[in-house]
Structures are given as structure tokens and as C-alpha cells.
């Protein structure tokens, strides 16, 4: 009797096992896809940020104009632009992405100003900016 019951249930148990294995493989595949997709996107984002930073440096340090800096970005990271859905023909958008990097380069190039305390007239202390 036991053998008859086991023989009857064996195909159902096999089907359930197959479904569970397929579901497990699917879940693992999805986790791997999500992880690698996120890491690839991060690499593209880093590459684009680096190209924007370098384009801004070229713009500030050389005779490059805005168009040359945009050309530099497009030529440096075409795959990153495509992956991040930035249209390479939309020069205004790339210029907008470049602008904060240009501003940070300009700010970094400014001489530092330090506030120091110095005795003012009448013996009172005062603070004035001093270039260092």
C-alpha cells in the first residue's frame, strides 16, 4: 500500500521540485541582473562625471571654448552618454551638465582668503580679509 501511494505521489513531487528549482534559478538570475545593472550604471555615471570634470579643466586652463569642452565630453564617454540616455546631439543638455563643473573649477582657482584678527584703531581688535 505504501509503495502504491509513493508511486502515485512521485510525479507530483517531481513537478513541485522542478517548479521550485526554476523559481530559485529565476530569482538568482534577477538578483545578478540587478546587481550588475546597478554597478554598470554607476561606472557610466563615474565616467561621465570624470569627463565633465576634465572638460571643465580644459575649458578653464586652456584656450578651449564651451563647444570644445562639449566635444571632449562626447568623444570621451559616448557609451556612458548612451547608457544614461543623454542625447549626444543635445549640446545644450551636455553644456548644462558641464556648467557646475566649470563653476567648481573657477572657484577652486580663486585665491584663498583668510580672515585674521588685527588690532584696529583705538586698540580694539577687528577682522579683515588677508590674501594668503
Residue frames relative to the residue before (quaternion, step in Angstrom):
aa qw qx qy qz dx dy dz
X 1.0000 0.0000 0.0000 0.0000 0.00 0.00 0.00
X 0.6451 0.5174 -0.3188 0.4631 3.58 0.96 -0.90
X 0.6634 0.5136 -0.3064 0.4498 3.55 0.89 -0.92
X 0.6337 0.5276 -0.3257 0.4625 3.56 1.02 -0.76
X 0.6515 0.5052 -0.3012 0.4791 3.59 1.03 -0.82
X 0.6583 0.5020 -0.3044 0.4712 3.59 0.97 -0.86
X 0.6448 0.5168 -0.3158 0.4662 3.56 0.97 -0.80
X 0.6672 0.4986 -0.2982 0.4662 3.58 1.04 -0.74
X 0.7265 0.4366 -0.2440 0.4712 3.60 1.00 -0.78
X 0.5053 0.6924 -0.4128 0.3080 3.62 1.12 -0.51
X 0.6820 0.4657 -0.3297 0.4575 3.68 0.74 -0.80
X 0.6457 0.5144 -0.3281 0.4591 3.62 1.00 -0.74
X 0.6434 0.5102 -0.3145 0.4762 3.58 0.99 -0.82
X 0.6388 0.5174 -0.3249 0.4676 3.58 0.99 -0.79
X 0.6485 0.5144 -0.3162 0.4636 3.60 0.94 -0.84
X 0.6533 0.5019 -0.3091 0.4752 3.58 0.94 -0.87
X 0.6454 0.5165 -0.3195 0.4632 3.59 0.96 -0.84
X 0.6490 0.5119 -0.3185 0.4641 3.59 0.96 -0.84
X 0.6478 0.5133 -0.3165 0.4656 3.60 0.93 -0.87
X 0.6637 0.5013 -0.3053 0.4636 3.60 0.93 -0.87
X 0.6548 0.5029 -0.3164 0.4672 3.60 0.96 -0.81
X 0.6490 0.5043 -0.3179 0.4727 3.60 0.94 -0.84
X 0.6511 0.5074 -0.3173 0.4668 3.61 0.95 -0.81
X 0.6521 0.5124 -0.3115 0.4639 3.58 0.98 -0.83
X 0.6528 0.4975 -0.3119 0.4787 3.59 0.93 -0.87
X 0.6440 0.5212 -0.3185 0.4606 3.60 0.98 -0.79
X 0.6595 0.5017 -0.3082 0.4674 3.58 0.96 -0.85
X 0.6541 0.4979 -0.3138 0.4751 3.59 0.95 -0.82
X 0.6330 0.5292 -0.3258 0.4617 3.59 0.97 -0.82
X 0.6612 0.5013 -0.3051 0.4674 3.60 0.93 -0.85
X 0.6397 0.5170 -0.3286 0.4641 3.61 0.97 -0.76
X 0.6538 0.4990 -0.3103 0.4767 3.58 0.94 -0.86
X 0.6497 0.5172 -0.3203 0.4559 3.60 0.95 -0.86
X 0.6598 0.5007 -0.3122 0.4654 3.57 0.92 -0.85
X 0.6698 0.5013 -0.3088 0.4524 3.58 0.87 -0.92
X 0.7117 0.4372 -0.2788 0.4739 3.59 0.77 -0.95
X 0.6083 0.5483 -0.3544 0.4514 3.60 1.08 -0.64
X 0.6638 0.4895 -0.3009 0.4788 3.56 0.95 -0.85
X 0.6824 0.4792 -0.3107 0.4563 3.60 0.86 -0.85
X 0.6324 0.5126 -0.3402 0.4707 3.60 1.04 -0.68
X 0.6420 0.5109 -0.3279 0.4683 3.60 0.95 -0.81
X 0.6402 0.5200 -0.3260 0.4620 3.59 0.97 -0.80
X 0.6466 0.5110 -0.3225 0.4656 3.59 0.98 -0.77
X 0.6460 0.5025 -0.3214 0.4764 3.59 0.99 -0.76
X 0.6432 0.5216 -0.3204 0.4600 3.57 0.99 -0.83
X 0.6491 0.5104 -0.3101 0.4712 3.59 0.98 -0.86
X 0.6540 0.5143 -0.3124 0.4585 3.58 0.94 -0.88
X 0.6563 0.5004 -0.3126 0.4702 3.59 0.95 -0.85
X 0.6542 0.5079 -0.3199 0.4601 3.60 0.91 -0.86
X 0.6461 0.5133 -0.3163 0.4681 3.58 0.99 -0.81
X 0.6612 0.4926 -0.3101 0.4733 3.61 0.93 -0.83
X 0.6336 0.5141 -0.3322 0.4731 3.60 1.01 -0.75
X 0.6500 0.5125 -0.3114 0.4668 3.59 0.96 -0.87
X 0.6775 0.4783 -0.2924 0.4762 3.59 0.90 -0.89
X 0.6227 0.5284 -0.3377 0.4680 3.59 1.03 -0.72
X 0.6466 0.5072 -0.3134 0.4759 3.57 1.02 -0.79
X 0.6325 0.5242 -0.3325 0.4633 3.60 0.99 -0.79
X 0.6548 0.5030 -0.3114 0.4704 3.57 0.95 -0.88
X 0.6386 0.5379 -0.3195 0.4481 3.56 0.99 -0.82
X 0.7161 0.4433 -0.2474 0.4791 3.58 0.94 -0.90
X 0.7743 0.4128 -0.1988 0.4364 3.58 0.80 -1.03
X 0.7714 0.2885 -0.1690 0.5414 3.60 1.15 -0.40
X 0.6584 -0.4978 0.3855 0.4124 3.51 -1.30 -0.22
X 0.3081 0.7553 -0.5194 0.2547 3.60 1.20 0.37
X 0.2277 -0.7235 0.6230 0.1915 3.54 -1.18 0.56
X 0.7600 -0.3898 0.2603 0.4502 3.57 -1.32 0.11
X 0.6558 0.5234 -0.3171 0.4421 3.60 0.94 -0.86
X 0.6518 0.5008 -0.3194 0.4715 3.59 1.00 -0.78
X 0.6369 0.5173 -0.3309 0.4662 3.59 1.00 -0.76
X 0.6421 0.5023 -0.3194 0.4830 3.61 1.00 -0.79
X 0.6269 0.5249 -0.3319 0.4705 3.60 0.99 -0.80
X 0.6240 0.5442 -0.3312 0.4524 3.57 1.01 -0.84
X 0.6632 0.4996 -0.3063 0.4655 3.59 0.88 -0.95
X 0.6658 0.5073 -0.3057 0.4538 3.60 0.86 -0.95
X 0.6974 0.4680 -0.2749 0.4681 3.58 0.91 -0.90
X 0.6719 0.5337 -0.3001 0.4166 3.60 1.05 -0.73
X 0.8416 0.0937 0.0059 0.5320 3.58 0.84 -0.92
X 0.0371 0.8336 -0.5505 0.0254 3.63 0.66 0.98
X 0.6482 0.5213 -0.3290 0.4470 3.61 1.00 -0.74
X 0.6482 0.5077 -0.3219 0.4674 3.58 0.99 -0.79
X 0.6325 0.5217 -0.3365 0.4631 3.59 0.96 -0.79
X 0.6642 0.4988 -0.3023 0.4677 3.57 0.95 -0.89
X 0.6813 0.5014 -0.2916 0.4467 3.59 0.87 -0.95
X 0.7284 0.3974 -0.2255 0.5106 3.57 1.08 -0.74
X 0.4528 -0.7370 0.4022 0.3002 3.56 1.36 0.29
X 0.3810 0.6558 -0.5370 0.3692 3.54 0.90 1.04
X 0.3741 -0.7465 0.5101 0.2063 3.57 -0.55 1.19
X 0.4172 -0.7368 0.4803 0.2288 3.58 -0.65 1.13
X 0.6625 0.4864 -0.3187 0.4721 3.59 1.16 -0.39
X 0.5992 0.5468 -0.3641 0.4576 3.61 1.25 -0.16
X 0.1434 -0.8452 0.5129 0.0441 3.54 0.35 1.32
X 0.6018 0.5571 -0.3643 0.4413 3.60 1.09 -0.62
X 0.6519 0.5095 -0.3164 0.4641 3.60 0.98 -0.84
X 0.6631 0.4834 -0.3072 0.4820 3.58 0.92 -0.85
X 0.6237 0.5283 -0.3323 0.4706 3.59 1.06 -0.71
X 0.6320 0.5204 -0.3218 0.4756 3.57 1.07 -0.75
X 0.6527 0.4950 -0.3086 0.4835 3.59 1.03 -0.76
X 0.6564 0.5258 -0.2932 0.4546 3.57 1.12 -0.71
X 0.5797 0.6623 -0.3596 0.3099 3.58 1.02 -0.84
X 0.6783 0.4746 -0.3352 0.4498 3.69 0.74 -0.81
X 0.6343 0.5267 -0.3285 0.4607 3.57 1.09 -0.67
X 0.6195 0.5226 -0.3363 0.4796 3.57 1.07 -0.73
X 0.6610 0.5047 -0.3107 0.4602 3.58 0.91 -0.89
X 0.6637 0.4920 -0.3234 0.4615 3.59 0.92 -0.80
X 0.6284 0.5229 -0.3367 0.4672 3.59 1.08 -0.66
X 0.6441 0.5115 -0.3214 0.4692 3.57 1.01 -0.80
X 0.6583 0.4979 -0.3102 0.4717 3.58 0.97 -0.81
X 0.6557 0.5086 -0.3129 0.4621 3.57 0.99 -0.78
X 0.6696 0.5075 -0.2990 0.4524 3.59 1.11 -0.62
X 0.5544 0.6111 -0.4020 0.3970 3.59 1.21 -0.36
X 0.5108 -0.6335 0.4686 0.3438 3.60 -1.03 0.68
X 0.5241 -0.6383 0.4690 0.3128 3.52 -1.13 0.71
X 0.1698 -0.7514 0.6296 0.1012 3.55 -1.10 0.73
X 0.0955 -0.7964 0.5967 0.0249 3.52 -0.77 1.04
X 0.3244 -0.7258 0.5737 0.1970 3.57 -0.98 0.87
X 0.0134 0.7904 -0.6118 0.0282 3.54 -0.72 1.09
X 0.4619 -0.6656 0.5139 0.2819 3.48 -1.17 0.55
X 0.0343 0.7842 -0.6186 0.0358 3.57 -0.94 0.90
X 0.5531 -0.6094 0.4335 0.3671 3.56 -1.06 0.62
X 0.2595 -0.7676 0.5692 0.1394 3.56 -0.87 0.97
X 0.7159 -0.3959 0.3222 0.4765 3.56 -1.28 -0.14
X 0.7926 0.2870 -0.2256 0.4883 3.55 -1.03 0.74
X 0.6302 -0.5898 0.3317 0.3807 3.59 1.16 0.41
X 0.5732 0.5895 -0.4006 0.4044 3.62 1.18 -0.19
X 0.4603 -0.6725 0.5006 0.2919 3.54 -1.08 0.61
X 0.0202 -0.7824 0.6223 0.0122 3.55 -1.13 0.55
X 0.3457 -0.7256 0.5493 0.2287 3.55 -1.18 0.27
X 0.0415 0.7807 -0.6229 0.0280 3.53 -1.03 0.76
X 0.5268 -0.6413 0.4494 0.3304 3.54 -1.09 0.64
X 0.0731 -0.7763 0.6258 0.0178 3.54 -1.03 0.82
X 0.3920 -0.7113 0.5351 0.2326 3.57 -0.86 0.97
X 0.0998 -0.7895 0.6041 0.0431 3.57 -0.92 0.88
